[in-house]
Amino acid sequence: MTYSRLLSESVSPSPSIHLLSGHRYTKALDAIKSLRKDRVAELKTDQERLESLSREKAHSDKLVKRVSDLNSTITAKELEYEEVKREYDQLVQANKKFYEQSTKFREMYLKLESLQEKKIRYEEDLANAKENLQVVPGLVCRINIPFLLLTRSSLQAPTMRSCNG
């Protein structure tokens, strides 16, 4: 059905008007079709952009969560590091103290060995001296024996003894 048939017979426009109005109608339809095509293309573009943005947001959310997890892991590792460092420092101090004690022990042990060797040497010297000495009855003499009377309990000072006994 054409536009001209719709017009009543009484108001019959001239044929040029019919051509113009048909031409306008076709142009309007073409414009509407073109606009619809453009809108559909824009809609597809917007949908693709929306999907792309949605994917980017999901990826961004995943990265934000990963960064958050890594930050909490870093914090936990820093705390663990501080604790291990404290333990390490304590071990260093304990090792230093142990080394000092072992050095003192070694020095004391070497000193003990030296004193025992001196004691043995002095005892041998005393035994040799007793063999070569004559005992005079009733004579009191002073004997300076600083290292001979070395015992574990005490060191005795020089004493007065009878040469007889």
N, CA, C and O atoms as a DFTB+ gen file, in Angstrom:
660 C
 N C O
     1  1       0.816      -1.163       0.000
     2  2       0.000       0.000       0.000
     3  2       0.867       1.236       0.000
     4  3       1.841       1.330       0.746
     5  1       0.530       2.115      -0.784
     6  2       1.331       3.322      -0.894
     7  2       0.685       4.449      -0.144
     8  3      -0.480       4.381       0.248
     9  1       1.458       5.481       0.048
    10  2       0.995       6.637       0.784
    11  2      -0.118       7.355       0.034
    12  3      -1.036       7.899       0.647
    13  1      -0.037       7.357      -1.276
    14  2      -1.026       8.076      -2.079
    15  2      -2.393       7.414      -2.008
    16  3      -3.394       8.126      -2.089
    17  1      -2.495       6.176      -1.871
    18  2      -3.772       5.493      -1.773
    19  2      -4.447       5.801      -0.450
    20  3      -5.673       5.828      -0.344
    21  1      -3.637       6.026       0.529
    22  2      -4.198       6.315       1.822
    23  2      -4.879       7.679       1.849
    24  3      -5.818       7.909       2.611
    25  1      -4.411       8.526       1.046
    26  2      -5.032       9.850       0.988
    27  2      -6.431       9.725       0.373
    28  3      -6.683       8.917      -0.521
    29  1      -7.257      10.503       0.861
    30  2      -8.626      10.423       0.328
    31  2      -8.666      10.963      -1.100
    32  3      -7.803      11.733      -1.522
    33  1      -9.645      10.556      -1.794
    34  2      -9.804      10.936      -3.183
    35  2     -10.097      12.426      -3.322
    36  3      -9.722      13.059      -4.309
    37  1     -10.758      12.960      -2.335
    38  2     -11.135      14.367      -2.438
    39  2      -9.911      15.260      -2.314
    40  3      -9.827      16.312      -2.947
    41  1      -8.991      14.839      -1.513
    42  2      -7.798      15.661      -1.324
    43  2      -6.701      14.963      -2.119
    44  3      -5.800      14.381      -1.515
    45  1      -6.736      14.993      -3.253
    46  2      -5.779      14.317      -4.083
    47  2      -4.668      15.290      -4.453
    48  3      -4.872      16.207      -5.249
    49  1      -3.518      15.088      -3.885
    50  2      -2.443      15.999      -4.212
    51  2      -1.924      15.748      -5.624
    52  3      -2.270      14.773      -6.291
    53  1      -1.137      16.617      -6.009
    54  2      -0.603      16.486      -7.361
    55  2       0.429      15.360      -7.375
    56  3       0.963      15.021      -6.319
    57  1       0.723      14.779      -8.514
    58  2       1.655      13.677      -8.581
    59  2       3.056      14.049      -8.101
    60  3       3.778      13.186      -7.600
    61  1       3.448      15.286      -8.238
    62  2       4.787      15.667      -7.779
    63  2       4.861      15.623      -6.245
    64  3       5.897      15.314      -5.655
    65  1       3.713      15.947      -5.627
    66  2       3.677      15.885      -4.166
    67  2       3.773      14.440      -3.721
    68  3       4.438      14.117      -2.736
    69  1       3.092      13.570      -4.469
    70  2       3.178      12.142      -4.129
    71  2       4.607      11.634      -4.241
    72  3       5.059      10.852      -3.404
    73  1       5.295      12.062      -5.236
    74  2       6.676      11.636      -5.418
    75  2       7.565      12.180      -4.282
    76  3       8.437      11.497      -3.746
    77  1       7.291      13.425      -3.959
    78  2       8.095      14.033      -2.886
    79  2       7.830      13.354      -1.553
    80  3       8.753      13.057      -0.795
    81  1       6.547      13.113      -1.280
    82  2       6.264      12.496       0.003
    83  2       6.749      11.052       0.033
    84  3       7.200      10.604       1.087
    85  1       6.686      10.323      -1.029
    86  2       7.230       8.959      -1.102
    87  2       8.743       8.976      -0.947
    88  3       9.340       8.134      -0.277
    89  1       9.329       9.962      -1.591
    90  2      10.781      10.112      -1.500
    91  2      11.182      10.434      -0.054
    92  3      12.153       9.882       0.465
    93  1      10.427      11.328       0.585
    94  2      10.696      11.671       1.986
    95  2      10.520      10.444       2.896
    96  3      11.316      10.214       3.806
    97  1       9.500       9.690       2.640
    98  2       9.221       8.497       3.430
    99  2      10.375       7.500       3.292
   100  3      10.814       6.931       4.291
   101  1      10.857       7.287       2.110
   102  2      11.966       6.373       1.859
   103  2      13.223       6.893       2.539
   104  3      13.974       6.134       3.152
   105  1      13.441       8.196       2.420
   106  2      14.609       8.783       3.077
   107  2      14.523       8.607       4.588
   108  3      15.508       8.285       5.251
   109  1      13.328       8.825       5.112
   110  2      13.134       8.675       6.558
   111  2      13.376       7.225       6.972
   112  3      14.028       6.964       7.983
   113  1      12.846       6.276       6.181
   114  2      13.073       4.864       6.480
   115  2      14.557       4.519       6.407
   116  3      15.074       3.801       7.262
   117  1      15.236       5.030       5.390
   118  2      16.678       4.783       5.253
   119  2      17.434       5.379       6.438
   120  3      18.370       4.776       6.961
   121  1      17.012       6.570       6.849
   122  2      17.663       7.222       7.988
   123  2      17.424       6.413       9.260
   124  3      18.333       6.230      10.070
   125  1      16.196       5.932       9.424
   126  2      15.875       5.114      10.610
   127  2      16.677       3.818      10.579
   128  3      17.220       3.403      11.603
   129  1      16.759       3.173       9.411
   130  2      17.542       1.951       9.282
   131  2      19.014       2.218       9.582
   132  3      19.668       1.437      10.274
   133  1      19.526       3.323       9.058
   134  2      20.920       3.693       9.284
   135  2      21.161       3.951      10.775
   136  3      22.149       3.490      11.347
   137  1      20.232       4.702      11.394
   138  2      20.353       4.965      12.824
   139  2      20.298       3.665      13.618
   140  3      21.061       3.473      14.565
   141  1      19.383       2.771      13.221
   142  2      19.256       1.498      13.926
   143  2      20.543       0.685      13.791
   144  3      21.022       0.097      14.761
   145  1      21.107       0.658      12.558
   146  2      22.373      -0.036      12.327
   147  2      23.483       0.555      13.206
   148  3      24.255      -0.168      13.836
   149  1      23.534       1.885      13.225
   150  2      24.547       2.554      14.051
   151  2      24.356       2.221      15.523
   152  3      25.320       1.957      16.242
   153  1      23.109       2.235      15.958
   154  2      22.823       1.938      17.366
   155  2      23.191       0.493      17.697
   156  3      23.762       0.223      18.754
   157  1      22.866      -0.435      16.797
   158  2      23.218      -1.836      17.017
   159  2      24.734      -1.989      17.066
   160  3      25.261      -2.716      17.908
   161  1      25.439      -1.299      16.157
   162  2      26.905      -1.365      16.149
   163  2      27.458      -0.764      17.447
   164  3      28.375      -1.320      18.052
   165  1      26.899       0.367      17.868
   166  2      27.330       0.981      19.127
   167  2      27.046       0.058      20.310
   168  3      27.860      -0.072      21.224
   169  1      25.865      -0.585      20.276
   170  2      25.510      -1.506      21.344
   171  2      26.487      -2.675      21.412
   172  3      26.917      -3.072      22.495
   173  1      26.838      -3.230      20.239
   174  2      27.817      -4.323      20.201
   175  2      29.171      -3.846      20.727
   176  3      29.836      -4.542      21.495
   177  1      29.563      -2.655      20.300
   178  2      30.833      -2.093      20.771
   179  2      30.792      -1.887      22.280
   180  3      31.744      -2.216      22.987
   181  1      29.688      -1.342      22.765
   182  2      29.549      -1.125      24.213
   183  2      29.543      -2.445      24.976
   184  3      30.122      -2.542      26.057
   185  1      28.887      -3.464      24.412
   186  2      28.874      -4.770      25.066
   187  2      30.277      -5.372      25.113
   188  3      30.693      -5.926      26.131
   189  1      30.996      -5.256      24.002
   190  2      32.368      -5.768      23.980
   191  2      33.237      -5.005      24.978
   192  3      34.041      -5.606      25.691
   193  1      33.078      -3.689      25.029
   194  2      33.837      -2.873      25.976
   195  2      33.470      -3.268      27.409
   196  3      34.335      -3.363      28.280
   197  1      32.169      -3.496      27.639
   198  2      31.717      -3.907      28.969
   199  2      32.319      -5.264      29.354
   200  3      32.773      -5.438      30.485
   201  1      32.327      -6.215      28.430
   202  2      32.931      -7.521      28.700
   203  2      34.432      -7.380      28.971
   204  3      34.979      -8.002      29.882
   205  1      35.085      -6.536      28.146
   206  2      36.520      -6.303      28.330
   207  2      36.785      -5.678      29.694
   208  3      37.697      -6.104      30.402
   209  1      36.002      -4.678      30.067
   210  2      36.162      -4.031      31.369
   211  2      35.864      -5.011      32.503
   212  3      36.513      -4.984      33.549
   213  1      34.875      -5.873      32.282
   214  2      34.542      -6.881      33.292
   215  2      35.717      -7.836      33.502
   216  3      36.059      -8.163      34.639
   217  1      36.333      -8.281      32.410
   218  2      37.509      -9.159      32.506
   219  2      38.667      -8.437      33.197
   220  3      39.350      -9.006      34.048
   221  1      38.874      -7.179      32.817
   222  2      39.956      -6.404      33.439
   223  2      39.697      -6.218      34.925
   224  3      40.628      -6.292      35.727
   225  1      38.442      -5.977      35.306
   226  2      38.106      -5.801      36.716
   227  2      38.353      -7.102      37.472
   228  3      38.908      -7.092      38.570
   229  1      37.942      -8.219      36.883
   230  2      38.180      -9.514      37.537
   231  2      39.681      -9.753      37.708
   232  3      40.132     -10.214      38.757
   233  1      40.443      -9.434      36.668
   234  2      41.897      -9.590      36.738
   235  2      42.485      -8.644      37.795
   236  3      43.366      -9.026      38.566
   237  1      41.988      -7.428      37.814
   238  2      42.446      -6.444      38.801
   239  2      42.106      -6.899      40.220
   240  3      42.930      -6.783      41.127
   241  1      40.896      -7.415      40.411
   242  2      40.511      -7.918      41.731
   243  2      41.416      -9.067      42.159
   244  3      41.815      -9.155      43.320
   245  1      41.736      -9.945      41.212
   246  2      42.624     -11.064      41.502
   247  2      44.006     -10.556      41.905
   248  3      44.608     -11.063      42.851
   249  1      44.512      -9.537      41.173
   250  2      45.818      -8.972      41.499
   251  2      45.807      -8.266      42.849
   252  3      46.771      -8.361      43.610
   253  1      44.715      -7.554      43.151
   254  2      44.605      -6.868      44.450
   255  2      44.619      -7.901      45.573
   256  3      45.275      -7.701      46.595
   257  1      43.900      -9.001      45.386
   258  2      43.886     -10.065      46.402
   259  2      45.278     -10.672      46.551
   260  3      45.729     -10.942      47.665
   261  1      45.949     -10.882      45.434
   262  2      47.296     -11.458      45.479
   263  2      48.267     -10.508      46.187
   264  3      49.091     -10.944      46.990
   265  1      48.167      -9.213      45.887
   266  2      49.022      -8.226      46.546
   267  2      48.741      -8.218      48.043
   268  3      49.663      -8.155      48.856
   269  1      47.473      -8.281      48.399
   270  2      47.095      -8.307      49.817
   271  2      47.672      -9.551      50.499
   272  3      48.216      -9.464      51.600
   273  1      47.552     -10.701      49.845
   274  2      48.108     -11.941      50.400
   275  2      49.632     -11.842      50.543
   276  3      50.198     -12.263      51.552
   277  1      50.284     -11.281      49.522
   278  2      51.739     -11.143      49.579
   279  2      52.158     -10.172      50.683
   280  3      53.159     -10.400      51.362
   281  1      51.403      -9.100      50.863
   282  2      51.717      -8.163      51.944
   283  2      51.581      -8.835      53.310
   284  3      52.417      -8.631      54.191
   285  1      50.537      -9.628      53.482
   286  2      50.379     -10.327      54.767
   287  2      51.489     -11.364      54.941
   288  3      51.967     -11.566      56.057
   289  1      51.902     -12.017      53.868
   290  2      53.010     -12.975      53.934
   291  2      54.305     -12.256      54.296
   292  3      55.095     -12.754      55.098
   293  1      54.517     -11.083      53.701
   294  2      55.721     -10.299      54.003
   295  2      55.728      -9.908      55.480
   296  3      56.756     -10.007      56.150
   297  1      54.582      -9.467      55.978
   298  2      54.487      -9.085      57.386
   299  2      54.797     -10.279      58.283
   300  3      55.535     -10.153      59.261
   301  1      54.233     -11.435      57.947
   302  2      54.486     -12.644      58.739
   303  2      55.964     -13.023      58.685
   304  3      56.542     -13.404      59.703
   305  1      56.577     -12.923      57.510
   306  2      57.996     -13.259      57.362
   307  2      58.872     -12.275      58.136
   308  3      59.885     -12.667      58.715
   309  1      58.480     -10.989      58.148
   310  2      59.246     -10.008      58.916
   311  2      59.189     -10.330      60.404
   312  3      60.199     -10.231      61.102
   313  1      58.014     -10.716      60.891
   314  2      57.890     -11.092      62.299
   315  2      58.725     -12.335      62.597
   316  3      59.402     -12.407      63.623
   317  1      58.670     -13.298      61.704
   318  2      59.459     -14.522      61.878
   319  2      60.954     -14.194      61.853
   320  3      61.733     -14.755      62.623
   321  1      61.342     -13.284      60.965
   322  2      62.741     -12.867      60.877
   323  2      63.195     -12.237      62.192
   324  3      64.274     -12.547      62.696
   325  1      62.370     -11.356      62.740
   326  2      62.723     -10.701      64.005
   327  2      62.893     -11.736      65.124
   328  3      63.823     -11.647      65.926
   329  1      61.991     -12.711      65.169
   330  2      62.062     -13.756      66.199
   331  2      63.322     -14.601      66.027
   332  3      64.020     -14.886      67.000
   333  1      63.610     -14.997      64.803
   334  2      64.800     -15.811      64.531
   335  2      66.063     -14.999      64.812
   336  3      67.049     -15.540      65.311
   337  1      66.037     -13.707      64.497
   338  2      67.189     -12.847      64.770
   339  2      67.436     -12.755      66.275
   340  3      68.582     -12.803      66.722
   341  1      66.349     -12.621      67.066
   342  2      66.499     -12.593      68.526
   343  2      67.115     -13.904      69.020
   344  3      68.033     -13.891      69.841
   345  1      66.610     -15.032      68.521
   346  2      67.157     -16.332      68.912
   347  2      68.632     -16.445      68.514
   348  3      69.449     -16.962      69.275
   349  1      68.958     -15.960      67.327
   350  2      70.333     -15.983      66.846
   351  2      71.231     -15.157      67.762
   352  3      72.312     -15.604      68.145
   353  1      70.784     -13.952      68.114
   354  2      71.566     -13.104      69.011
   355  2      71.768     -13.774      70.370
   356  3      72.848     -13.683      70.954
   357  1      70.735     -14.441      70.869
   358  2      70.866     -15.160      72.137
   359  2      71.880     -16.291      72.020
   360  3      72.688     -16.508      72.923
   361  1      71.831     -17.012      70.894
   362  2      72.803     -18.091      70.683
   363  2      74.222     -17.543      70.574
   364  3      75.167     -18.148      71.079
   365  1      74.368     -16.400      69.915
   366  2      75.699     -15.790      69.805
   367  2      76.230     -15.455      71.199
   368  3      77.391     -15.722      71.509
   369  1      75.370     -14.869      72.035
   370  2      75.793     -14.529      73.401
   371  2      76.122     -15.793      74.192
   372  3      77.124     -15.837      74.906
   373  1      75.277     -16.825      74.067
   374  2      75.528     -18.083      74.784
   375  2      76.837     -18.718      74.310
   376  3      77.609     -19.222      75.125
   377  1      77.088     -18.698      73.013
   378  2      78.336     -19.262      72.478
   379  2      79.548     -18.464      72.963
   380  3      80.591     -19.034      73.286
   381  1      79.398     -17.148      73.009
   382  2      80.488     -16.304      73.489
   383  2      80.803     -16.629      74.957
   384  3      81.966     -16.767      75.336
   385  1      79.755     -16.747      75.768
   386  2      79.932     -17.071      77.186
   387  2      80.559     -18.462      77.330
   388  3      81.470     -18.654      78.134
   389  1      80.066     -19.431      76.547
   390  2      80.609     -20.780      76.596
   391  2      82.082     -20.781      76.202
   392  3      82.889     -21.468      76.828
   393  1      82.436     -20.020      75.173
   394  2      83.830     -19.953      74.731
   395  2      84.705     -19.361      75.831
   396  3      85.798     -19.862      76.095
   397  1      84.225     -18.294      76.473
   398  2      84.986     -17.691      77.562
   399  2      85.177     -18.681      78.713
   400  3      86.267     -18.784      79.274
   401  1      84.111     -19.408      79.059
   402  2      84.211     -20.389      80.131
   403  2      85.162     -21.524      79.759
   404  3      85.949     -21.983      80.587
   405  1      85.082     -21.969      78.508
   406  2      85.979     -23.056      78.097
   407  2      87.427     -22.584      78.087
   408  3      88.330     -23.357      78.408
   409  1      87.658     -21.337      77.724
   410  2      89.018     -20.797      77.745
   411  2      89.535     -20.730      79.177
   412  3      90.677     -21.100      79.449
   413  1      88.687     -20.256      80.096
   414  2      89.091     -20.219      81.509
   415  2      89.356     -21.624      82.035
   416  3      90.325     -21.850      82.759
   417  1      88.497     -22.561      81.670
   418  2      88.684     -23.946      82.107
   419  2      90.004     -24.490      81.585
   420  3      90.756     -25.123      82.325
   421  1      90.285     -24.245      80.312
   422  2      91.525     -24.737      79.708
   423  2      92.724     -24.123      80.435
   424  3      93.698     -24.820      80.719
   425  1      92.656     -22.809      80.739
   426  2      93.744     -22.154      81.457
   427  2      93.917     -22.769      82.845
   428  3      95.037     -23.040      83.278
   429  1      92.799     -22.986      83.536
   430  2      92.868     -23.583      84.872
   431  2      93.430     -25.001      84.796
   432  3      94.223     -25.408      85.646
   433  1      93.019     -25.742      83.785
   434  2      93.491     -27.125      83.631
   435  2      94.995     -27.137      83.372
   436  3      95.719     -27.946      83.951
   437  1      95.467     -26.239      82.501
   438  2      96.901     -26.168      82.221
   439  2      97.672     -25.738      83.465
   440  3      98.762     -26.247      83.728
   441  1      97.114     -24.804      84.230
   442  2      97.750     -24.361      85.466
   443  2      97.813     -25.516      86.461
   444  3      98.826     -25.705      87.135
   445  1      96.720     -26.296      86.554
   446  2      96.692     -27.453      87.443
   447  2      97.760     -28.459      87.048
   448  3      98.466     -28.985      87.909
   449  1      97.886     -28.729      85.766
   450  2      98.917     -29.655      85.298
   451  2     100.311     -29.141      85.666
   452  3     101.173     -29.895      86.119
   453  1     100.504     -27.852      85.459
   454  2     101.804     -27.253      85.777
   455  2     102.093     -27.378      87.270
   456  3     103.205     -27.733      87.661
   457  1     101.099     -27.089      88.101
   458  2     101.293     -27.195      89.550
   459  2     101.524     -28.639      89.979
   460  3     102.329     -28.892      90.875
   461  1     100.841     -29.576      89.363
   462  2     101.054     -30.983      89.702
   463  2     102.474     -31.411      89.322
   464  3     103.126     -32.146      90.064
   465  1     102.945     -30.948      88.167
   466  2     104.316     -31.260      87.755
   467  2     105.324     -30.663      88.734
   468  3     106.311     -31.307      89.089
   469  1     105.065     -29.405      89.174
   470  2     105.950     -28.776      90.166
   471  2     105.925     -29.559      91.474
   472  3     106.966     -29.767      92.098
   473  1     104.746     -29.990      91.885
   474  2     104.621     -30.758      93.133
   475  2     105.446     -32.026      93.052
   476  3     106.181     -32.356      93.983
   477  1     105.326     -32.738      91.940
   478  2     106.087     -33.984      91.759
   479  2     107.586     -33.678      91.785
   480  3     108.365     -34.400      92.408
   481  1     107.982     -32.594      91.096
   482  2     109.408     -32.237      91.062
   483  2     109.907     -31.867      92.467
   484  3     110.995     -32.280      92.870
   485  1     109.100     -31.083      93.217
   486  2     109.491     -30.703      94.577
   487  2     109.526     -31.911      95.509
   488  3     110.387     -31.991      96.385
   489  1     108.601     -32.846      95.329
   490  2     108.620     -34.048      96.156
   491  2     109.879     -34.860      95.869
   492  3     110.490     -35.416      96.782
   493  1     110.264     -34.926      94.592
   494  2     111.501     -35.636      94.242
   495  2     112.707     -34.917      94.838
   496  3     113.627     -35.545      95.362
   497  1     112.682     -33.558      94.744
   498  2     113.788     -32.783      95.330
   499  2     113.859     -33.009      96.843
   500  3     114.953     -33.134      97.394
   501  1     112.712     -33.064      97.517
   502  2     112.679     -33.300      98.957
   503  2     113.217     -34.682      99.290
   504  3     113.972     -34.858     100.246
   505  1     112.819     -35.654      98.490
   506  2     113.307     -37.012      98.731
   507  2     114.817     -37.061      98.551
   508  3     115.505     -37.710      99.338
   509  1     115.344     -36.393      97.539
   510  2     116.790     -36.342      97.316
   511  2     117.493     -35.596      98.452
   512  3     118.582     -35.978      98.881
   513  1     116.853     -34.529      98.931
   514  2     117.449     -33.747     100.014
   515  2     117.463     -34.555     101.298
   516  3     118.438     -34.474     102.044
   517  1     116.444     -35.317     101.587
   518  2     116.396     -36.138     102.811
   519  2     117.474     -37.208     102.785
   520  3     118.014     -37.556     103.835
   521  1     117.797     -37.732     101.628
   522  2     118.837     -38.740     101.523
   523  2     120.209     -38.139     101.844
   524  3     121.064     -38.813     102.419
   525  1     120.415     -36.894     101.477
   526  2     121.718     -36.260     101.636
   527  2     121.871     -35.507     102.964
   528  3     122.975     -35.048     103.258
   529  1     120.829     -35.360     103.770
   530  2     120.900     -34.597     105.014
   531  2     121.121     -35.524     106.205
   532  3     120.650     -36.661     106.217
   533  1     121.856     -35.014     107.225
   534  2     122.017     -35.744     108.473
   535  2     121.109     -35.106     109.497
   536  3     120.996     -33.882     109.557
   537  1     120.471     -35.915     110.292
   538  2     119.561     -35.418     111.299
   539  2     120.333     -35.261     112.599
   540  3     120.967     -36.207     113.066
   541  1     120.281     -34.052     113.192
   542  2     120.927     -33.776     114.473
   543  2     119.820     -33.726     115.510
   544  3     118.884     -32.940     115.364
   545  1     119.901     -34.557     116.575
   546  2     118.827     -34.594     117.562
   547  2     118.759     -33.284     118.340
   548  3     119.782     -32.692     118.684
   549  1     117.506     -32.838     118.615
   550  2     117.241     -31.667     119.424
   551  2     117.379     -30.354     118.687
   552  3     117.125     -29.307     119.283
   553  1     117.757     -30.352     117.458
   554  2     117.938     -29.111     116.708
   555  2     116.621     -28.736     116.021
   556  3     115.991     -29.550     115.347
   557  1     116.232     -27.473     116.217
   558  2     115.029     -26.975     115.560
   559  2     115.472     -26.133     114.374
   560  3     116.331     -25.261     114.499
   561  1     114.873     -26.408     113.228
   562  2     115.245     -25.624     112.043
   563  2     113.994     -25.143     111.313
   564  3     112.900     -25.691     111.446
   565  1     114.214     -24.129     110.567
   566  2     113.103     -23.547     109.791
   567  2     113.225     -24.047     108.358
   568  3     114.276     -23.931     107.728
   569  1     112.124     -24.607     107.858
   570  2     112.119     -25.116     106.483
   571  2     111.032     -24.359     105.720
   572  3     109.866     -24.347     106.113
   573  1     111.430     -23.755     104.661
   574  2     110.486     -23.011     103.819
   575  2     110.022     -23.947     102.698
   576  3     110.754     -24.191     101.739
   577  1     108.825     -24.456     102.828
   578  2     108.302     -25.407     101.854
   579  2     106.989     -24.860     101.262
   580  3     105.920     -25.337     101.642
   581  1     107.030     -23.901     100.369
   582  2     105.785     -23.306      99.890
   583  2     104.966     -24.225      98.979
   584  3     103.737     -24.214      99.044
   585  1     105.612     -25.001      98.151
   586  2     104.851     -25.779      97.188
   587  2     104.709     -27.240      97.571
   588  3     103.934     -27.961      96.943
   589  1     105.424     -27.692      98.568
   590  2     105.367     -29.089      98.930
   591  2     104.065     -29.459      99.616
   592  3     103.575     -30.579      99.473
   593  1     103.519     -28.536     100.344
   594  2     102.327     -28.848     101.112
   595  2     101.050     -28.447     100.364
   596  3     100.015     -28.161     100.965
   597  1     101.161     -28.438      99.067
   598  2     100.016     -28.083      98.237
   599  2      99.001     -29.218      98.254
   600  3      99.295     -30.342      97.847
   601  1      97.820     -28.908      98.723
   602  2      96.743     -29.890      98.729
   603  2      95.547     -29.253      98.064
   604  3      95.564     -28.066      97.739
   605  1      94.546     -30.014      97.867
   606  2      93.339     -29.474      97.250
   607  2      92.599     -28.539      98.191
   608  3      91.937     -27.607      97.734
   609  1      92.692     -28.761      99.465
   610  2      91.916     -27.959     100.399
   611  2      92.580     -26.636     100.712
   612  3      91.877     -25.641     100.884
   613  1      93.909     -26.573     100.796
   614  2      94.537     -25.305     101.172
   615  2      96.013     -25.309     100.815
   616  3      96.612     -26.346     100.526
   617  1      96.572     -24.114     100.846
   618  2      98.014     -23.953     100.735
   619  2      98.497     -23.586     102.135
   620  3      97.926     -22.707     102.780
   621  1      99.538     -24.251     102.600
   622  2     100.028     -23.954     103.945
   623  2     101.272     -23.080     103.849
   624  3     102.097     -23.246     102.950
   625  1     101.392     -22.168     104.768
   626  2     102.545     -21.263     104.823
   627  2     103.753     -22.022     105.385
   628  3     103.601     -23.120     105.920
   629  1     104.932     -21.448     105.266
   630  2     106.119     -22.091     105.842
   631  2     105.947     -22.308     107.346
   632  3     105.373     -21.465     108.035
   633  1     106.420     -23.385     107.831
   634  2     106.211     -23.753     109.228
   635  2     107.525     -23.984     109.941
   636  3     108.586     -24.084     109.324
   637  1     107.426     -24.065     111.243
   638  2     108.590     -24.422     112.077
   639  2     108.445     -25.909     112.392
   640  3     107.415     -26.331     112.917
   641  1     109.433     -26.678     112.087
   642  2     109.390     -28.112     112.367
   643  2     110.717     -28.527     112.990
   644  3     111.765     -27.897     112.847
   645  1     110.582     -29.579     113.653
   646  2     111.793     -30.160     114.221
   647  2     112.510     -30.902     113.124
   648  3     111.868     -31.566     112.310
   649  1     113.768     -30.814     113.079
   650  2     114.530     -31.530     112.070
   651  2     114.535     -33.021     112.346
   652  3     114.917     -33.809     111.481
   653  1     114.115     -33.420     113.543
   654  2     114.115     -34.830     113.914
   655  2     112.933     -35.561     113.284
   656  3     112.971     -36.778     113.106
   657  1     111.938     -34.850     112.966
   658  2     110.744     -35.596     112.641
   659  2     110.073     -35.223     111.447
   660  3     109.049     -35.814     111.105
